Every structure is written in C-alpha cells, then in structure tokens.
Amino acid sequence: MTDISAVGQSAWLLLALPLVGAVVLLLAGKAANKWGHLLGCATVLAAFVYGVILFFDTTSHDAAHRVSELHIFSWIPVQALQVDFGLRLDPLSVTFVLLITGVGSLIHIYSIGYMSHDDGRRRFFAYLNLFVAAMLLLVLGNGFVTLYFGWEGVGLASYLLIGWYQNRPSAATAAKKAFLMNRVGDVGLAIAIFLMFTNLGTTQYSEVFSRINTLSPGTILAISLLLLLGACGKSGQFPLQAWLPDAMEGPTPVSALIHAATMVTAGVYLIARSNPIYNLTEDGRLVVTIIGTITLLIGCIVGCAYDDIKKVLAYSTVSQIGYMILAVSLGPIGYALGIVHLLTHGFFKAGLFLGAGSVMHGMNDEVDMRKFGGLYKRMPITFVTFGLGYLALIGFPFLSGYYSKDAIIEAAFSGEGWHAWVFGGAAMLGVALTAFYMTRLMLMTFFGKERWKDIKSEDGKDFHPHESPAVMTVPMIILAVGSIGAGWFLTSGDRLAQWLEPSLGQLREAEAGPIPEIGLTVISLALMVIGAGLAWLFVGRKDVPLEKPAKVSWPVRAARADLYGNALNEALFAKPGEALTRGLVVMDDKGVDGAVTGLAGTLGFLSSLLRRTQTGFVRSYALTMLGGSVLVVAALLMVRFS
C-alpha cells in the first residue's frame, strides 16, 4: 500500500459526478426535459475523462506503488465494527472504471436517439446515471461492506430500468424477478461478510486478505462458496441465471449496460477481487469451475432455440460470463484471462445489443427474428458493426474474442486428469454452439427473404426498415473498432496481465495439457466452422417460416423451456417454501415468541402475495430469497426452547 497521489485525492468525483446527475434529473422535474439527457451524458463522460487521467497517473508509478486507498469518512464506527468508507485505487479497480464509464458513455449517447420519443427520457437518464454510480462504488470500494452498498445499488437501478415500460405486465414481472432472484445471491454475500467479521474482526480488503490464511480450511471454503452464491445472483450463473434473459423487457440501452459494463460483470469482479481467499481453497475453486462450466453450456444450448433477438444475445451473455467464471476459478493461471475476456466482451456485446436496438428502431420495435430478413441492404452500418461483433463473439481469427476465449480454453485444458477433458471439453463444445446460434441470428436477421414485406407490425403498420441516426450509429462504430482490436491489444505481450499483477498476482503460465496449444487452436477453429456451417444448413439455405414449428424434437422443446429450470425450482423451492411458511404461521397457536410470530406472519403474507405473481418461477426464487429469514426463525426457536 502506498500514499495516494494528488490525482487520486479527487477519486471521489468518480462517484459524485453520475450521482449528482441522477439527483438533479430526479428533482428538477419537467424543467429538465429539454436538457436532462445532455446532463446525463455529460456526467458520465466527465467521469470517463477523470478515469483516463487516473489511469495514466497510476501507470506513472512502478508496479509496487500502484495500490492506494482514499479515506473519505468513518462510515460505521460501532465498537468492534469499524467500517471505513473509502476507495481502493489499484489496477483492477481502475480497469473497471474505464470499462464502466467508457462503454457507459457510449450507451448514454446512443440512448439520446433511442429514447428520443419517450416522454420519460429525463428520468431514464437519471436511472442510467444511478446505475453507473452504483457500479463504480461496487468496484472502487475498499471493503466488502462498501462493495455491498454498490451491489445493492445496481440491484435497485436494474429493477427501475428493467421495469421501465410500466404499462407492460411482462416488464413489471421481469423487474420483480430480477430483483428477487438477486436477493438470493445477496443473502450469500451478506453471510460471507458476517463470517469475515466474526472470524477476522474486519471487512476491509487489506485486513481480510492479510488475515484470511489464519482461518480454518472449512471456514475459508464456506466464505468462498457464499461469495460464489453472490456472484451467481449478479452475474446470472447457474442456478440463478433465469432473470437475465427476462431482463430484456427493459429498453435496449439498459440491456447493453447490464450485459457489457455493469451488473453481470460484478460477479466476475467479486471473485477476481477475492483472489487471496480463493487461492487458499482448491475445493472452492473447483465448485466455481463447475458452476461456470454448467452455465456456459446452458447459455449456449438455450440460445439455439430462441427467436427473440435480444433473448438470444442475453443467453449469449449467460454463456460468456460462464467462460469468465471458469477462467477466474482456475487461480493464478486464469484470473487475468477472465478479466481480459470481460473487457473484450464489453466491446462486442455492447455493440451487439446496440445493433439489436438499431434493428428494432428500424423495425417498429419488433424483436422476432422470423419477421426480419434481408436487412443488410436497408441498414448497412448496423449490419457491418453488428457483423464485426458477431465475428468477435464466435472467436473468428484475429478479432477480440479469438484472443480472449481461446486463452481460457487453453487454461481449462491445463488441468489434471479428468478436469482437463471435462472443463476444457465443455469450453470447446461451447465454441461450436456459440457459432451455431449466432450464425443463425445473423442469417435470420440480415440475410434471406425480406419476410417483413408480407406482414404488418402488432399495431397494424407496415415495416419500413431504415438506418438509425448518427447519434446511435457512431457509438456502434466505436464499439466495433474495439471488437476488432481490443483482444490483440490487451493480450499482446501479456499487457493486461502484467498491469493487473498488483491486484491479481502474477499470471502463471498454464502447464501443458493433453492437447498441444496449436492443436487446441485448430480444433477450436474447426468447431467454429462446423457450428456456423450447421446454422447455414438448417437456416440459411431455405426460407425461414414466419411461425416457429410446433412439432420439434425433445432437445428443442427443452431449450425453449429454458432446460426446465422453472419447473425444477418450483418443485424444489416454491412448494416446500410455502409449506414451511404455513407451518410457521400455525405455530402461533403453540405459544411461539412474538418475534418468531411476527416474522412468520411476514413470511406468510409474502408467500400469499407472491402466489399472485404471473409466473411460478418468480415465486420460487422469491421464497428461496426468504431462506435467510427462515434461518432467523430457526435460530429464534432454538433460543426460545433451549
């Protein structure tokens, strides 16, 4: 830890700028309608400029002096619990600052055009500013409690933005689903913080990481698994992945912000930031590896079956975050690789979502790819920029994804025994599936017959696809440049890995696996070609029907049903949770404490309320979220009757 520089002394501006923007836009009312969007963009752009200055200031120091902390105030001074509200400035946090404010600025600018006809545009930009401020607090906080503050902030902002279209019941349900499912993970993160304070007497990063090796292996394992549960919630990992595709109900810029620069990257950040903990538990890392591997396959498989362009991209994010989680689970050989892929993904996934929004902008907000076709002629800029993002995502040679994803696959194959074949093989299978569903998306959207000519939109209007205005296409072009060159730039000479050493430790070279590196590259490229070829075989060489086939094979039915995740969670959590709640309420007749009765009554009320929601899956995860409260009930009962 080194003394903070003069530039670092003003790092609080990173939080203050977007936060002040949000407050002004929310309080100014209709008076800000004419200029509110400009203020919203200006605050994030200013934060980006400061982030760039902070980056160069950090690079001016040698690696040993690139970690510093800025004390802002004493936040929770309660006897033994002393929580400092401060910022940790190091290569990892500064890297995320550049991603959040840089990509976030482009999304803000794009939103000027996308939301131009929305009466609530000022409020929309206020929520975007709030989202950016919360994410910056999450990555800049110097302790787990400060991180948790930002963690909950992004949850609130996502709820407000996913449910933006308040007249749509589906949007309200999706926002509630995201909020409640994230509470499941938040319970895990909160308990992990409790364990840290109980056993170490602190929650500040510097102190936790210096003392964590004094704990028993079992305690370290428990903390690592609880942190993983938190990461699963925010990053949409198995078994908490289903909220992420439903979040597409919000405006498309929201989807881009959630998937590329905020929210879902938080889980990857949490595990990478907690690397001193995971370095001490091989079992904990193995569980993280399993979760990442399962999730990347779920995202790929389900993405093959959807016709909604935004949901295909959403499941693509589920899969790509799975790759990142797999990478950071591999320890010193993977921490930096996960962050490399996170950054390259930020460019091409933001570009893909903004491209999807451009298609919707020109197609009366239609999202069904079966109603598209031949749009490359009508929307050439969108086609080229989207196409570059597509090539980067599938790992086309020398584009960004080629450098970052292939490095993860090589690291996965460096494991011992069955680890290499199972985890490396799953990552390799994901290459073929990714190429299939993304090529299918490209073919259905931009090529083939212009199917939109023969139909009308839901409001009875004809389709007149057209290119988006410059305020939307310019950010797409900039992101496309990142899709081309970011991977090479970040990996050349291990540039990013060396920069991150003060935060993540030295990147350790992966040991030789059962397949040579050149063999892995050849196999990966062959699988990419096979996946794309199969997509052309099934979709590209024949007309796409306007209605999706009703009679399909079992694998397709399973993928359309999100691999039966809803039904499984209904059976495992919803029904048992409701039964437990009823039992707790009945216990009131047997003289249970007032505290227990009150909490049980609350659980009963929430259970009754949630039964009226539109989907059983929402109830399932809502009741799972209440598991923390159930634990409190159990503890109270033990005290009451002991």
WOHU-V413816 format. One record per residue. RES is the residue in three letters. PHI is phi in radians with two decimals (NA if undefined). Layout:
res phi
RES PHI
RES PHI
This chain:
res phi
MET NA
THR -2.11
ASP -1.11
ILE -1.32
SER -1.37
ALA -1.09
VAL -1.15
GLY -1.11
GLN -1.05
SER -1.77
ALA -1.10
TRP -1.06
LEU -1.08
LEU -1.02
LEU -1.46
ALA -1.17
LEU -1.05
PRO -1.17
LEU -1.18
VAL -1.09
GLY -1.02
ALA -1.11
VAL -1.11
VAL -1.06
LEU -1.19
LEU -1.35
LEU -1.62
ALA -1.24
GLY 1.23
LYS -1.12
ALA -1.06
ALA -1.66
ASN -1.04
LYS -1.39
TRP -2.23
GLY -1.05
HIS -1.15
LEU -1.21
LEU -1.11
GLY -1.03
CYS -1.23
ALA -1.10
THR -1.16
VAL -1.28
LEU -1.08
ALA -1.11
ALA -1.11
PHE -1.13
VAL -1.04
TYR -1.13
GLY -1.04
VAL -1.13
ILE -1.07
LEU -1.12
PHE -1.06
PHE -1.18
ASP -1.15
THR -1.17
THR -1.20
SER -1.25
HIS -1.68
ASP -1.25
ALA -0.98
ALA -1.25
HIS -2.13
ARG -1.81
VAL -2.05
SER -2.57
GLU -2.26
LEU -1.91
HIS -1.40
ILE -1.81
PHE -2.86
SER -1.41
TRP -1.52
ILE -2.21
PRO -1.66
VAL -2.09
GLN 0.87
ALA -1.27
LEU -1.52
GLN -2.02
VAL -1.94
ASP -1.59
PHE -1.54
GLY -2.62
LEU -2.05
ARG -1.79
LEU -1.81
ASP -2.61
PRO -0.95
LEU -1.17
SER -1.17
VAL -1.15
THR -1.05
PHE -1.18
VAL -1.03
LEU -1.13
LEU -1.12
ILE -1.13
THR -1.39
GLY -1.21
VAL -1.14
GLY -1.06
SER -1.11
LEU -1.10
ILE -1.19
HIS -1.06
ILE -1.10
TYR -0.99
SER -1.15
ILE -1.00
GLY -1.37
TYR -1.14
MET -1.77
SER -1.07
HIS -1.77
ASP -1.58
ASP -1.12
GLY -1.76
ARG -1.00
ARG -1.03
ARG -1.17
PHE -1.05
PHE -1.21
ALA -1.10
TYR -1.16
LEU -1.08
ASN -1.05
LEU -1.09
PHE -1.05
VAL -1.12
ALA -1.06
ALA -1.14
MET -1.18
LEU -1.12
LEU -1.11
LEU -1.03
VAL -1.52
LEU -1.68
GLY -0.98
ASN -1.69
GLY -2.81
PHE -1.21
VAL -1.22
THR -1.11
LEU -1.01
TYR -1.13
PHE -1.05
GLY -1.15
TRP -1.00
GLU -1.27
GLY -1.11
VAL -1.21
GLY -1.11
LEU -1.12
ALA -1.08
SER -1.12
TYR -1.06
LEU -1.15
LEU -1.52
ILE -1.09
GLY -1.59
TRP -0.99
TYR -1.42
GLN -1.21
ASN -1.46
ARG -1.82
PRO -1.00
SER -1.13
ALA -1.21
ALA -1.08
THR -1.15
ALA -1.11
ALA -1.11
LYS -1.13
LYS -1.09
ALA -1.09
PHE -1.12
LEU -1.26
MET -1.14
ASN -1.18
ARG -1.12
VAL -1.06
GLY -1.11
ASP -1.11
VAL -1.05
GLY -1.08
LEU -1.09
ALA -1.10
ILE -1.14
ALA -1.06
ILE -1.15
PHE -1.05
LEU -1.10
MET -1.06
PHE -1.17
THR -1.09
ASN -1.66
LEU -2.03
GLY 1.30
THR -2.75
THR -2.23
GLN -1.32
TYR -0.92
SER -1.01
GLU -1.39
VAL -1.07
PHE -1.21
SER -1.38
ARG -1.90
ILE -1.06
ASN -1.27
THR -1.50
LEU -1.49
SER -1.26
PRO -0.98
GLY -1.13
THR -1.18
ILE -1.09
LEU -1.08
ALA -1.07
ILE -1.09
SER -1.11
LEU -1.26
LEU -1.22
LEU -1.10
LEU -1.08
LEU -1.05
GLY -1.07
ALA -1.11
CYS -1.08
GLY -1.14
LYS -1.24
SER -1.67
GLY 1.09
GLN -1.73
PHE -0.97
PRO -1.72
LEU -1.93
GLN -1.54
ALA -1.29
TRP -1.25
LEU -1.16
PRO -1.12
ASP -1.17
ALA -1.15
MET -1.18
GLU -1.16
GLY -1.32
PRO -0.99
THR -1.02
PRO -1.02
VAL -1.13
SER -1.03
ALA -1.09
LEU -1.17
ILE -1.13
HIS -1.50
ALA -1.92
ALA -2.19
THR -2.37
MET 0.85
VAL -1.24
THR -1.35
ALA -1.11
GLY -1.15
VAL -1.11
TYR -1.05
LEU -1.04
ILE -1.21
ALA -1.12
ARG -1.10
SER -1.55
ASN -0.99
PRO -1.07
ILE -1.33
TYR -1.23
ASN -1.11
LEU -1.70
THR -2.42
GLU -1.15
ASP -1.11
GLY -1.07
ARG -1.15
LEU -1.11
VAL -1.10
VAL -1.05
THR -1.05
ILE -1.09
ILE -1.09
GLY -1.09
THR -1.17
ILE -1.05
THR -1.18
LEU -1.11
LEU -1.30
ILE -1.03
GLY -1.04
CYS -1.12
ILE -1.14
VAL -1.19
GLY -1.05
CYS -1.26
ALA -1.86
TYR -1.56
ASP -1.87
ASP -1.38
ILE -1.04
LYS -1.28
LYS -1.27
VAL -1.08
LEU -1.14
ALA -1.13
TYR -1.21
SER -1.07
THR -1.13
VAL -0.91
SER -1.18
GLN -1.19
ILE -1.13
GLY -1.02
TYR -1.04
MET -1.15
ILE -1.10
LEU -1.01
ALA -1.12
VAL -1.23
SER -1.35
LEU -1.48
GLY 1.38
PRO -1.00
ILE -1.47
GLY -2.25
TYR -0.94
ALA -1.16
LEU -1.12
GLY -1.09
ILE -1.23
VAL -1.02
HIS -1.17
LEU -1.06
LEU -1.26
THR -1.12
HIS -1.08
GLY -1.03
PHE -1.25
PHE -1.33
LYS -1.34
ALA -1.07
GLY -1.09
LEU -1.16
PHE -1.18
LEU -1.16
GLY -1.13
ALA -1.08
GLY -1.12
SER -1.13
VAL -1.07
MET -1.10
HIS -1.04
GLY -1.56
MET -2.19
ASN 0.96
ASP 1.16
GLU -1.28
VAL -2.08
ASP -1.38
MET -1.13
ARG -1.17
LYS -1.75
PHE -1.68
GLY 1.83
GLY 1.15
LEU -1.35
TYR -1.08
LYS -1.29
ARG -1.55
MET -2.31
PRO -1.13
ILE -1.20
THR -1.06
PHE -1.08
VAL -1.17
THR -1.15
PHE -1.13
GLY -1.08
LEU -1.18
GLY -1.10
TYR -1.07
LEU -1.14
ALA -1.13
LEU -1.16
ILE -1.40
GLY 1.47
PHE -1.08
PRO -0.89
PHE 1.29
LEU -1.69
SER -0.98
GLY -1.11
TYR -1.07
TYR -1.35
SER -1.44
LYS -1.30
ASP -1.13
ALA -1.15
ILE -1.18
ILE -1.09
GLU -1.07
ALA -1.14
ALA -1.12
PHE -1.38
SER -1.52
GLY -1.18
GLU -1.60
GLY 1.01
TRP -1.21
HIS -0.97
ALA -1.08
TRP -1.26
VAL -1.29
PHE -1.32
GLY -1.15
GLY -1.12
ALA -1.12
ALA -1.10
MET -1.23
LEU -1.05
GLY -1.05
VAL -1.09
ALA -1.15
LEU -1.14
THR -1.09
ALA -1.08
PHE -1.17
TYR -1.26
MET -1.34
THR -1.17
ARG -1.00
LEU -1.07
MET -1.08
LEU -1.14
MET -1.22
THR -1.58
PHE -1.86
PHE -2.12
GLY 1.38
LYS -1.15
GLU -1.39
ARG -1.16
TRP -1.13
LYS -1.22
ASP -1.69
ILE -2.38
LYS -2.14
SER -1.28
GLU -1.08
ASP -1.57
GLY 1.48
LYS -1.66
ASP -1.31
PHE -1.53
HIS -2.32
PRO -1.05
HIS -2.65
GLU -1.24
SER -1.35
PRO -1.20
ALA -1.06
VAL -1.10
MET -1.71
THR -1.34
VAL -1.09
PRO -1.02
MET -1.14
ILE -1.16
ILE -1.08
LEU -1.14
ALA -1.13
VAL -1.07
GLY -1.11
SER -1.10
ILE -1.40
GLY -1.92
ALA -1.10
GLY -1.08
TRP -1.08
PHE -1.07
LEU -1.30
THR -1.70
SER -1.04
GLY 1.12
ASP 0.93
ARG -0.99
LEU -1.21
ALA -1.05
GLN -1.18
TRP -1.10
LEU -1.50
GLU -0.92
PRO -1.10
SER -1.73
LEU -1.96
GLY 1.50
GLN -1.25
LEU -1.18
ARG -1.63
GLU -1.12
ALA -1.21
GLU -1.26
ALA -1.08
GLY -1.67
PRO -1.22
ILE -2.14
PRO -1.05
GLU -1.01
ILE -1.13
GLY -1.17
LEU -1.11
THR -1.11
VAL -1.11
ILE -1.11
SER -1.07
LEU -1.15
ALA -1.12
LEU -1.15
MET -1.08
VAL -1.14
ILE -1.10
GLY -1.05
ALA -1.15
GLY -1.13
LEU -1.13
ALA -1.09
TRP -1.14
LEU -1.11
PHE -1.53
VAL -2.14
GLY -1.29
ARG -1.64
LYS -2.55
ASP -1.16
VAL -1.53
PRO -1.18
LEU -1.18
GLU -1.84
LYS -1.22
PRO -1.02
ALA -1.43
LYS -1.65
VAL -2.33
SER -1.25
TRP -1.04
PRO -1.02
VAL -1.20
ARG -1.07
ALA -1.13
ALA -1.16
ARG -1.11
ALA -1.64
ASP 0.97
LEU 0.99
TYR 1.07
GLY -1.09
ASN -1.09
ALA -1.12
LEU -1.10
ASN -1.23
GLU -1.08
ALA -1.29
LEU -1.46
PHE -2.10
ALA -1.11
LYS -1.15
PRO -1.08
GLY -1.11
GLU -1.13
ALA -1.11
LEU -1.12
THR -1.09
ARG -1.06
GLY -1.10
LEU -1.16
VAL -1.17
VAL -1.10
MET -1.07
ASP -1.03
ASP -1.28
LYS -1.90
GLY 1.39
VAL -1.27
ASP -0.85
GLY -1.06
ALA -1.12
VAL -1.15
THR -1.07
GLY -1.09
LEU -1.18
ALA -1.13
GLY -1.10
THR -1.09
LEU -1.06
GLY -1.12
PHE -1.08
LEU -1.13
SER -1.07
SER -1.11
LEU -1.12
LEU -1.24
ARG -1.15
ARG -1.59
THR -1.25
GLN -1.33
THR -2.25
GLY -1.12
PHE -1.15
VAL -1.09
ARG -1.03
SER -0.98
TYR -1.35
ALA -1.11
LEU -1.26
THR -1.10
MET -1.01
LEU -1.33
GLY -1.01
GLY -1.07
SER -1.18
VAL -1.10
LEU -1.07
VAL -1.11
VAL -1.00
ALA -1.06
ALA -1.11
LEU -1.11
LEU -1.13
MET -1.11
VAL -1.17
ARG -1.11
PHE -1.88
SER -1.38
